[in-house]
Amino acid sequence: MSAHLSLLELNKLIQSTLSGNLEPGYWVIAEISELKVNQNGHCYIELVEKDEQRVIAKTRATIWANVYNNLSLWFERMTNQVLKPGMKILCFGSIQFHELYGLSFNIKDIDANFTLGERERLRQEVINKLMEDGVFDMNKELPVDLALNRIAIISSPAAAGYEDFMNQIEANEYGYKYNIDLFKATMQGSAASESIINALHTIYNSNTDYDAVIIIRGGGSRVDLDCFDDYELAFNACQFPIPIITGIGHERDQSILDLVAYKALKTPTAVAEWVIGKSMDVESTMIDLMHRTGKYVQLILNQKRTDISSLTNRLSNSFKIQLSNNDYQLNRMCSQLKSDVKLFMKQAHNGLDDYGTKVNYLNPINTLKRGYSITSKNGKMLGNEKLNVGDIIETRTLYSLLESKVQKIDDLNEED
């Protein structure tokens, strides 16, 4: 009968064989499948290698507490990421075989540069896939209204970024009012991408004509923002039929969601300022249009007065000529005259009503209500006219009419 070994003897034989034939350490590329830290600070990891989605190799690994405490902090500082399942790493360690616990890879170091490169590779893969799908610029190409009135917000209601945005919007010094609806979502972690996608679906199914969708949060670590590099989130955002504005609150890097959105701004406060700025641009355009419309209406009225005077003279001369003929010709001319006058006056009246409606719509009183004033000299509004010291000018506010005397004039360049 051949000699036999106990299990302990076999394991010790394996232990001595491995220790006598393996190098003191190896650099290994693997994906973290599981990671747990026990109460003593020891980190237990399951490393795997995959062929596409199929696991083709697996081993247990450990990082003892005295190494893990410093290594994990250094790794996070270098990569702005924590060690976690799903991450591919390049690690250095030694093979250990314990007669009770079996084979294990004892990790002593991790190459942060490999992880940074791997992360950027995965990020670039997402960007390339979006481009190959032909959707990367779709949201950027959507038309946007001159001013945003009805806005959908995707955020956590407890987020500081949401509070900053609302404070900026509601306290704007111009008194602009906006219709804003909040759609709640998780804004960090593994559940964030799906939560934001669900919020987009809810907005789409609401059948509300929103001018824009704003996605905001109040900043955070780079790890907290990884969800905004997710392919499914970016894919849905690219094809969303309403312009998406982001204010995710990070200063250094742009997420993939930022890259595909119609407009990406650094912070929620910056988004609010951009929205208010669009309203200011529209108001400035309306004020300019009001001034130009007033001048145009006055020009048309003067022209119509001249036309009426000319027509009256021609009709008067024609009437005198016809009067020298017979009564029949006189009556026919009078009839034609009445018809022409009625038609002309009807057209002129319709034109005046139309311009009157526009003038009323652009009534300067509405501008005065927003805190502006109108200054005039000798009853005429000031534009580019020159003033002289000693001139008397009038300034109209909503509730006051002020009369002033020019004592000093400073020339201002447009660049100032």
One Martini backbone bead per residue (centre of mass of N, CA, C, O) as a GRO file, in nm:
protein
  416
    1MET     BB    1   0.096   0.037   0.023
    2SER     BB    2   0.077   0.358  -0.014
    3ALA     BB    3   0.154   0.649   0.084
    4HIS     BB    4   0.021   0.896   0.304
    5LEU     BB    5  -0.168   1.203   0.361
    6SER     BB    6  -0.250   1.460   0.524
    7LEU     BB    7  -0.400   1.754   0.492
    8LEU     BB    8  -0.183   1.914   0.638
    9GLU     BB    9   0.056   1.797   0.479
   10LEU     BB   10  -0.038   1.894   0.203
   11ASN     BB   11  -0.051   2.199   0.265
   12LYS     BB   12   0.248   2.224   0.347
   13LEU     BB   13   0.356   2.135   0.074
   14ILE     BB   14   0.234   2.363  -0.086
   15GLN     BB   15   0.363   2.593   0.074
   16SER     BB   16   0.663   2.515   0.021
   17THR     BB   17   0.651   2.508  -0.289
   18LEU     BB   18   0.565   2.800  -0.338
   19SER     BB   19   0.789   2.949  -0.171
   20GLY     BB   20   1.027   2.805  -0.355
   21ASN     BB   21   0.899   2.916  -0.665
   22LEU     BB   22   0.828   3.204  -0.598
   23GLU     BB   23   0.809   3.519  -0.600
   24PRO     BB   24   0.783   3.778  -0.376
   25GLY     BB   25   0.641   3.934  -0.630
   26TYR     BB   26   0.341   4.077  -0.806
   27TRP     BB   27   0.199   4.212  -1.090
   28VAL     BB   28  -0.165   4.271  -1.105
   29ILE     BB   29  -0.448   4.237  -1.314
   30ALA     BB   30  -0.773   4.337  -1.179
   31GLU     BB   31  -1.099   4.286  -1.056
   32ILE     BB   32  -1.324   4.404  -0.833
   33SER     BB   33  -1.585   4.215  -0.685
   34GLU     BB   34  -1.504   4.229  -0.375
   35LEU     BB   35  -1.548   4.438  -0.061
   36LYS     BB   36  -1.412   4.415   0.277
   37VAL     BB   37  -1.427   4.564   0.611
   38ASN     BB   38  -1.334   4.507   0.913
   39GLN     BB   39  -1.309   4.594   1.249
   40ASN     BB   40  -0.976   4.574   1.219
   41GLY     BB   41  -0.912   4.685   0.901
   42HIS     BB   42  -0.938   4.455   0.719
   43CYS     BB   43  -0.906   4.364   0.369
   44TYR     BB   44  -1.145   4.191   0.160
   45ILE     BB   45  -1.089   4.033  -0.160
   46GLU     BB   46  -1.222   3.984  -0.490
   47LEU     BB   47  -1.063   3.858  -0.773
   48VAL     BB   48  -1.102   3.919  -1.131
   49GLU     BB   49  -1.143   3.778  -1.462
   50LYS     BB   50  -1.260   3.886  -1.788
   51ASP     BB   51  -1.463   3.772  -2.071
   52GLU     BB   52  -1.623   4.017  -2.079
   53GLN     BB   53  -1.874   3.868  -1.864
   54ARG     BB   54  -1.678   3.630  -1.809
   55VAL     BB   55  -1.541   3.436  -1.569
   56ILE     BB   56  -1.185   3.310  -1.573
   57ALA     BB   57  -1.090   3.432  -1.284
   58LYS     BB   58  -1.003   3.363  -0.926
   59THR     BB   59  -0.931   3.545  -0.607
   60ARG     BB   60  -0.802   3.599  -0.309
   61ALA     BB   61  -0.763   3.903  -0.103
   62THR     BB   62  -0.534   4.113   0.093
   63ILE     BB   63  -0.539   4.397   0.333
   64TRP     BB   64  -0.382   4.497   0.579
   65ALA     BB   65  -0.433   4.741   0.805
   66ASN     BB   66  -0.141   4.873   0.800
   67VAL     BB   67  -0.186   4.922   0.482
   68TYR     BB   68  -0.480   5.021   0.421
   69ASN     BB   69  -0.496   5.296   0.557
   70ASN     BB   70  -0.281   5.433   0.366
   71LEU     BB   71  -0.354   5.326   0.079
   72SER     BB   72  -0.651   5.432   0.056
   73LEU     BB   73  -0.587   5.734   0.097
   74TRP     BB   74  -0.384   5.767  -0.133
   75PHE     BB   75  -0.566   5.669  -0.365
   76GLU     BB   76  -0.788   5.885  -0.331
   77ARG     BB   77  -0.601   6.134  -0.367
   78MET     BB   78  -0.499   6.053  -0.660
   79THR     BB   79  -0.807   5.966  -0.796
   80ASN     BB   80  -1.087   6.040  -0.657
   81GLN     BB   81  -1.111   5.737  -0.541
   82VAL     BB   82  -1.247   5.441  -0.435
   83LEU     BB   83  -1.236   5.137  -0.341
   84LYS     BB   84  -1.426   4.912  -0.561
   85PRO     BB   85  -1.650   4.752  -0.714
   86GLY     BB   86  -1.552   4.731  -1.068
   87MET     BB   87  -1.254   4.786  -1.034
   88LYS     BB   88  -0.954   4.832  -1.203
   89ILE     BB   89  -0.630   4.694  -1.112
   90LEU     BB   90  -0.282   4.753  -1.012
   91CYS     BB   91  -0.112   4.505  -0.819
   92PHE     BB   92   0.098   4.435  -0.535
   93GLY     BB   93   0.212   4.095  -0.442
   94SER     BB   94   0.175   3.798  -0.250
   95ILE     BB   95   0.190   3.456  -0.218
   96GLN     BB   96  -0.040   3.272  -0.008
   97PHE     BB   97  -0.034   2.968   0.203
   98HIS     BB   98  -0.277   2.828   0.410
   99GLU     BB   99  -0.368   2.546   0.579
  100LEU     BB  100  -0.665   2.682   0.646
  101TYR     BB  101  -0.723   2.930   0.414
  102GLY     BB  102  -0.534   2.916   0.183
  103LEU     BB  103  -0.535   3.103  -0.095
  104SER     BB  104  -0.352   3.425  -0.124
  105PHE     BB  105  -0.342   3.780  -0.199
  106ASN     BB  106  -0.100   4.008  -0.083
  107ILE     BB  107  -0.148   4.341  -0.067
  108LYS     BB  108   0.092   4.637  -0.093
  109ASP     BB  109   0.009   4.770  -0.381
  110ILE     BB  110  -0.107   5.055  -0.594
  111ASP     BB  111  -0.162   5.179  -0.918
  112ALA     BB  112  -0.289   5.488  -0.984
  113ASN     BB  113  -0.229   5.536  -1.288
  114PHE     BB  114  -0.391   5.299  -1.395
  115THR     BB  115  -0.669   5.394  -1.292
  116LEU     BB  116  -0.674   5.659  -1.443
  117GLY     BB  117  -0.650   5.533  -1.726
  118GLU     BB  118  -0.899   5.350  -1.704
  119ARG     BB  119  -1.107   5.568  -1.656
  120GLU     BB  120  -1.051   5.724  -1.921
  121ARG     BB  121  -1.112   5.488  -2.107
  122LEU     BB  122  -1.410   5.451  -2.024
  123ARG     BB  123  -1.497   5.738  -2.091
  124GLN     BB  124  -1.416   5.728  -2.394
  125GLU     BB  125  -1.603   5.495  -2.468
  126VAL     BB  126  -1.864   5.650  -2.419
  127ILE     BB  127  -1.816   5.878  -2.619
  128ASN     BB  128  -1.776   5.700  -2.871
  129LYS     BB  129  -2.056   5.563  -2.860
  130LEU     BB  130  -2.226   5.820  -2.889
  131MET     BB  131  -2.107   5.890  -3.167
  132GLU     BB  132  -2.180   5.623  -3.311
  133ASP     BB  133  -2.495   5.668  -3.249
  134GLY     BB  134  -2.557   5.984  -3.321
  135VAL     BB  135  -2.617   6.166  -3.021
  136PHE     BB  136  -2.419   6.376  -2.891
  137ASP     BB  137  -2.560   6.662  -3.035
  138MET     BB  138  -2.874   6.673  -3.006
  139ASN     BB  139  -2.930   6.872  -2.764
  140LYS     BB  140  -2.759   7.116  -2.877
  141GLU     BB  141  -2.967   7.150  -3.143
  142LEU     BB  142  -3.178   7.279  -2.989
  143PRO     BB  143  -3.418   7.498  -2.942
  144VAL     BB  144  -3.427   7.822  -2.769
  145ASP     BB  145  -3.565   8.036  -2.588
  146LEU     BB  146  -3.511   8.356  -2.507
  147ALA     BB  147  -3.698   8.280  -2.261
  148LEU     BB  148  -3.738   8.131  -1.942
  149ASN     BB  149  -4.031   7.999  -1.772
  150ARG     BB  150  -4.064   7.683  -1.795
  151ILE     BB  151  -3.925   7.468  -1.537
  152ALA     BB  152  -3.728   7.177  -1.493
  153ILE     BB  153  -3.619   7.005  -1.196
  154ILE     BB  154  -3.329   6.808  -1.113
  155SER     BB  155  -3.335   6.700  -0.768
  156SER     BB  156  -3.264   6.734  -0.448
  157PRO     BB  157  -3.444   6.897  -0.203
  158ALA     BB  158  -3.180   6.889   0.007
  159ALA     BB  159  -2.998   7.039  -0.168
  160ALA     BB  160  -2.789   7.306  -0.180
  161GLY     BB  161  -2.812   7.369  -0.485
  162TYR     BB  162  -3.119   7.410  -0.493
  163GLU     BB  163  -3.127   7.643  -0.292
  164ASP     BB  164  -2.943   7.835  -0.448
  165PHE     BB  165  -3.115   7.857  -0.701
  166MET     BB  166  -3.383   7.961  -0.572
  167ASN     BB  167  -3.268   8.213  -0.437
  168GLN     BB  168  -3.170   8.350  -0.699
  169ILE     BB  169  -3.442   8.354  -0.849
  170GLU     BB  170  -3.640   8.487  -0.625
  171ALA     BB  171  -3.413   8.742  -0.570
  172ASN     BB  172  -3.431   8.898  -0.814
  173GLU     BB  173  -3.401   9.245  -0.896
  174TYR     BB  174  -3.628   9.237  -1.149
  175GLY     BB  175  -3.891   9.046  -1.089
  176TYR     BB  176  -3.879   8.775  -1.202
  177LYS     BB  177  -4.090   8.507  -1.319
  178TYR     BB  178  -4.121   8.149  -1.246
  179ASN     BB  179  -4.196   7.818  -1.360
  180ILE     BB  180  -4.136   7.562  -1.114
  181ASP     BB  181  -4.044   7.210  -1.127
  182LEU     BB  182  -3.992   6.934  -0.918
  183PHE     BB  183  -3.770   6.644  -0.968
  184LYS     BB  184  -3.694   6.383  -0.799
  185ALA     BB  185  -3.348   6.275  -0.710
  186THR     BB  186  -3.071   6.095  -0.719
  187MET     BB  187  -2.720   6.250  -0.702
  188GLN     BB  188  -2.573   5.977  -0.595
  189GLY     BB  189  -2.441   5.699  -0.688
  190SER     BB  190  -2.564   5.401  -0.825
  191ALA     BB  191  -2.878   5.526  -0.837
  192ALA     BB  192  -2.870   5.796  -1.001
  193SER     BB  193  -2.905   5.736  -1.300
  194GLU     BB  194  -3.187   5.602  -1.285
  195SER     BB  195  -3.329   5.838  -1.138
  196ILE     BB  196  -3.286   6.053  -1.363
  197ILE     BB  197  -3.422   5.898  -1.591
  198ASN     BB  198  -3.701   5.887  -1.454
  199ALA     BB  199  -3.738   6.195  -1.447
  200LEU     BB  200  -3.735   6.234  -1.754
  201HIS     BB  201  -3.985   6.059  -1.808
  202THR     BB  202  -4.181   6.226  -1.637
  203ILE     BB  203  -4.154   6.486  -1.798
  204TYR     BB  204  -4.242   6.374  -2.072
  205ASN     BB  205  -4.530   6.254  -1.957
  206SER     BB  206  -4.660   6.541  -1.868
  207ASN     BB  207  -4.717   6.737  -2.119
  208THR     BB  208  -4.517   6.974  -2.073
  209ASP     BB  209  -4.399   7.296  -2.187
  210TYR     BB  210  -4.087   7.303  -2.151
  211ASP     BB  211  -3.796   7.502  -2.192
  212ALA     BB  212  -3.638   7.337  -1.956
  213VAL     BB  213  -3.377   7.126  -1.815
  214ILE     BB  214  -3.251   7.108  -1.477
  215ILE     BB  215  -2.935   6.985  -1.349
  216ILE     BB  216  -2.872   6.962  -0.992
  217ARG     BB  217  -2.596   7.020  -0.755
  218GLY     BB  218  -2.357   7.064  -0.465
  219GLY     BB  219  -2.142   6.882  -0.532
  220GLY     BB  220  -1.831   6.700  -0.468
  221SER     BB  221  -1.684   6.432  -0.519
  222ARG     BB  222  -1.569   6.242  -0.775
  223VAL     BB  223  -1.729   5.994  -0.688
  224ASP     BB  224  -2.013   6.132  -0.675
  225LEU     BB  225  -1.984   6.197  -1.011
  226ASP     BB  226  -1.981   5.924  -1.175
  227CYS     BB  227  -2.285   5.906  -1.269
  228PHE     BB  228  -2.233   6.135  -1.508
  229ASP     BB  229  -2.075   5.894  -1.692
  230ASP     BB  230  -2.313   5.744  -1.782
  231TYR     BB  231  -2.441   5.608  -2.061
  232GLU     BB  232  -2.752   5.600  -2.018
  233LEU     BB  233  -2.782   5.891  -1.932
  234ALA     BB  234  -2.655   6.023  -2.184
  235PHE     BB  235  -2.842   5.892  -2.395
  236ASN     BB  236  -3.105   6.023  -2.286
  237ALA     BB  237  -3.012   6.321  -2.298
  238CYS     BB  238  -2.951   6.348  -2.600
  239GLN     BB  239  -3.272   6.262  -2.680
  240PHE     BB  240  -3.396   6.488  -2.547
  241PRO     BB  241  -3.655   6.732  -2.641
  242ILE     BB  242  -3.517   6.907  -2.414
  243PRO     BB  243  -3.326   7.128  -2.289
  244ILE     BB  244  -3.015   7.081  -2.111
  245ILE     BB  245  -2.912   7.193  -1.786
  246THR     BB  246  -2.604   7.218  -1.605
  247GLY     BB  247  -2.530   7.212  -1.225
  248ILE     BB  248  -2.311   7.015  -1.044
  249GLY     BB  249  -2.057   7.151  -0.880
  250HIS     BB  250  -1.780   7.148  -1.054
  251GLU     BB  251  -1.445   7.268  -1.135
  252ARG     BB  252  -1.255   7.060  -1.302
  253ASP     BB  253  -1.468   6.858  -1.432
  254GLN     BB  254  -1.629   6.709  -1.701
  255SER     BB  255  -1.893   6.552  -1.765
  256ILE     BB  256  -2.074   6.378  -1.990
  257LEU     BB  257  -2.334   6.532  -1.937
  258ASP     BB  258  -2.209   6.807  -2.002
  259LEU     BB  259  -2.123   6.743  -2.302
  260VAL     BB  260  -2.440   6.678  -2.402
  261ALA     BB  261  -2.551   6.927  -2.320
  262TYR     BB  262  -2.662   7.232  -2.406
  263LYS     BB  263  -2.573   7.337  -2.104
  264ALA     BB  264  -2.273   7.411  -1.907
  265LEU     BB  265  -2.236   7.466  -1.558
  266LYS     BB  266  -2.077   7.473  -1.256
  267THR     BB  267  -2.333   7.596  -1.099
  268PRO     BB  268  -2.642   7.669  -0.979
  269THR     BB  269  -2.595   7.976  -0.971
  270ALA     BB  270  -2.507   8.001  -1.269
  271VAL     BB  271  -2.775   7.910  -1.385
  272ALA     BB  272  -2.951   8.135  -1.270
  273GLU     BB  273  -2.796   8.368  -1.408
  274TRP     BB  274  -2.855   8.272  -1.698
  275VAL     BB  275  -3.163   8.292  -1.688
  276ILE     BB  276  -3.174   8.594  -1.612
  277GLY     BB  277  -3.010   8.697  -1.856
  278LYS     BB  278  -3.221   8.623  -2.071
  279SER     BB  279  -3.438   8.818  -1.963
  280MET     BB  280  -3.273   9.076  -1.999
  281ASP     BB  281  -3.241   9.061  -2.303
  282VAL     BB  282  -3.542   9.081  -2.369
  283GLU     BB  283  -3.600   9.350  -2.232
  284SER     BB  284  -3.400   9.518  -2.395
  285THR     BB  285  -3.531   9.460  -2.668
  286MET     BB  286  -3.814   9.580  -2.598
  287ILE     BB  287  -3.724   9.867  -2.542
  288ASP     BB  288  -3.604   9.919  -2.818
  289LEU     BB  289  -3.865   9.856  -2.974
  290MET     BB  290  -4.036  10.078  -2.846
  291HIS     BB  291  -3.877  10.320  -2.954
  292ARG     BB  292  -3.892  10.243  -3.259
  293THR     BB  293  -4.202  10.230  -3.274
  294GLY     BB  294  -4.264  10.521  -3.197
  295LYS     BB  295  -4.118  10.648  -3.439
  296TYR     BB  296  -4.279  10.497  -3.659
  297VAL     BB  297  -4.560  10.595  -3.586
  298GLN     BB  298  -4.500  10.896  -3.626
  299LEU     BB  299  -4.424  10.871  -3.924
  300ILE     BB  300  -4.695  10.756  -4.024
  301LEU     BB  301  -4.878  10.986  -3.928
  302ASN     BB  302  -4.746  11.208  -4.098
  303GLN     BB  303  -4.795  11.071  -4.369
  304LYS     BB  304  -5.106  11.058  -4.347
  305ARG     BB  305  -5.153  11.361  -4.327
  306THR     BB  306  -5.033  11.428  -4.602
  307ASP     BB  307  -5.223  11.248  -4.769
  308ILE     BB  308  -5.487  11.384  -4.682
  309SER     BB  309  -5.417  11.669  -4.779
  310SER     BB  310  -5.372  11.591  -5.075
  311LEU     BB  311  -5.649  11.467  -5.122
  312THR     BB  312  -5.814  11.715  -5.055
  313ASN     BB  313  -5.701  11.895  -5.282
  314ARG     BB  314  -5.779  11.709  -5.518
  315LEU     BB  315  -6.081  11.698  -5.453
  316SER     BB  316  -6.133  12.001  -5.469
  317ASN     BB  317  -6.050  12.038  -5.768
  318SER     BB  318  -6.240  11.827  -5.884
  319PHE     BB  319  -6.498  11.955  -5.783
  320LYS     BB  320  -6.478  12.221  -5.944
  321ILE     BB  321  -6.483  12.092  -6.225
  322GLN     BB  322  -6.754  11.937  -6.191
  323LEU     BB  323  -6.931  12.185  -6.126
  324SER     BB  324  -6.909  12.295  -6.434
  325ASN     BB  325  -7.086  12.083  -6.503
  326ASN     BB  326  -7.297  11.849  -6.429
  327ASP     BB  327  -7.493  11.698  -6.193
  328TYR     BB  328  -7.419  11.408  -6.254
  329GLN     BB  329  -7.111  11.436  -6.216
  330LEU     BB  330  -7.126  11.542  -5.927
  331ASN     BB  331  -7.266  11.298  -5.796
  332ARG     BB  332  -7.059  11.082  -5.883
  333MET     BB  333  -6.814  11.211  -5.741
  334CYS     BB  334  -6.930  11.210  -5.456
  335SER     BB  335  -6.967  10.909  -5.435
  336GLN     BB  336  -6.670  10.834  -5.485
  337LEU     BB  337  -6.556  10.999  -5.256
  338LYS     BB  338  -6.696  10.857  -5.023
  339SER     BB  339  -6.580  10.580  -5.081
  340ASP     BB  340  -6.279  10.654  -5.064
  341VAL     BB  341  -6.284  10.771  -4.777
  342LYS     BB  342  -6.390  10.527  -4.629
  343LEU     BB  343  -6.165  10.332  -4.708
  344PHE     BB  344  -5.926  10.497  -4.607
  345MET     BB  345  -6.024  10.531  -4.311
  346LYS     BB  346  -6.039  10.235  -4.251
  347GLN     BB  347  -5.740  10.175  -4.299
  348ALA     BB  348  -5.627  10.386  -4.108
  349HIS     BB  349  -5.775  10.282  -3.856
  350ASN     BB  350  -5.655   9.998  -3.856
  351GLY     BB  351  -5.362  10.091  -3.838
  352LEU     BB  352  -5.391  10.250  -3.572
  353ASP     BB  353  -5.492  10.016  -3.400
  354ASP     BB  354  -5.237   9.841  -3.433
  355TYR     BB  355  -5.036  10.051  -3.322
  356GLY     BB  356  -5.185  10.098  -3.058
  357THR     BB  357  -5.147   9.814  -2.948
  358LYS     BB  358  -4.836   9.817  -2.951
  359VAL     BB  359  -4.801  10.067  -2.773
  360ASN     BB  360  -4.953   9.951  -2.528
  361TYR     BB  361  -4.762   9.706  -2.494
  362LEU     BB  362  -4.510   9.933  -2.480
  363ASN     BB  363  -4.563  10.077  -2.228
  364PRO     BB  364  -4.367  10.268  -2.019
  365ILE     BB  365  -4.507  10.193  -1.750
  366ASN     BB  366  -4.394   9.906  -1.737
  367THR     BB  367  -4.104  10.002  -1.701
  368LEU     BB  368  -4.146  10.174  -1.444
  369LYS     BB  369  -4.235   9.927  -1.262
  370ARG     BB  370  -3.918   9.816  -1.275
  371GLY     BB  371  -3.741  10.098  -1.206
  372TYR     BB  372  -3.748  10.286  -1.426
  373SER     BB  373  -3.667  10.576  -1.633
  374ILE     BB  374  -3.766  10.897  -1.793
  375THR     BB  375  -3.595  11.126  -2.007
  376SER     BB  376  -3.645  11.482  -2.079
  377LYS     BB  377  -3.655  11.746  -2.340
  378ASN     BB  378  -3.897  11.941  -2.428
  379GLY     BB  379  -4.078  11.657  -2.443
  380LYS     BB  380  -3.819  11.483  -2.521
  381MET     BB  381  -3.661  11.207  -2.549
  382LEU     BB  382  -3.365  11.073  -2.464
  383GLY     BB  383  -3.081  10.983  -2.642
  384ASN     BB  384  -2.814  11.111  -2.832
  385GLU     BB  385  -2.841  11.376  -2.721
  386LYS     BB  386  -2.717  11.678  -2.636
  387LEU     BB  387  -2.599  11.837  -2.345
  388ASN     BB  388  -2.620  12.125  -2.137
  389VAL     BB  389  -2.536  12.343  -1.930
  390GLY     BB  390  -2.859  12.437  -1.788
  391ASP     BB  391  -3.042  12.236  -1.857
  392ILE     BB  392  -3.376  12.123  -1.866
  393ILE     BB  393  -3.499  11.834  -1.702
  394GLU     BB  394  -3.707  11.534  -1.715
  395THR     BB  395  -3.814  11.284  -1.465
  396ARG     BB  396  -3.971  10.968  -1.493
  397THR     BB  397  -4.161  10.792  -1.276
  398LEU     BB  398  -4.418  10.622  -1.151
  399TYR     BB  399  -4.477  10.873  -0.908
  400SER     BB  400  -4.283  11.086  -1.059
  401LEU     BB  401  -4.181  11.439  -1.135
  402LEU     BB  402  -3.870  11.556  -1.237
  403GLU     BB  403  -3.672  11.854  -1.203
  404SER     BB  404  -3.370  11.947  -1.378
  405LYS     BB  405  -3.030  12.077  -1.360
  406VAL     BB  406  -2.754  12.104  -1.547
  407GLN     BB  407  -2.411  12.100  -1.404
  408LYS     BB  408  -2.289  11.821  -1.524
  409ILE     BB  409  -2.070  11.664  -1.777
  410ASP     BB  410  -2.007  11.319  -1.862
  411ASP     BB  411  -1.823  11.134  -2.069
  412LEU     BB  412  -1.909  10.814  -2.211
  413ASN     BB  413  -1.800  10.519  -2.286
  414GLU     BB  414  -1.905  10.209  -2.403
  415GLU     BB  415  -1.679  10.043  -2.241
  416ASP     BB  416  -1.753  10.147  -1.937
   0.00000   0.00000   0.00000
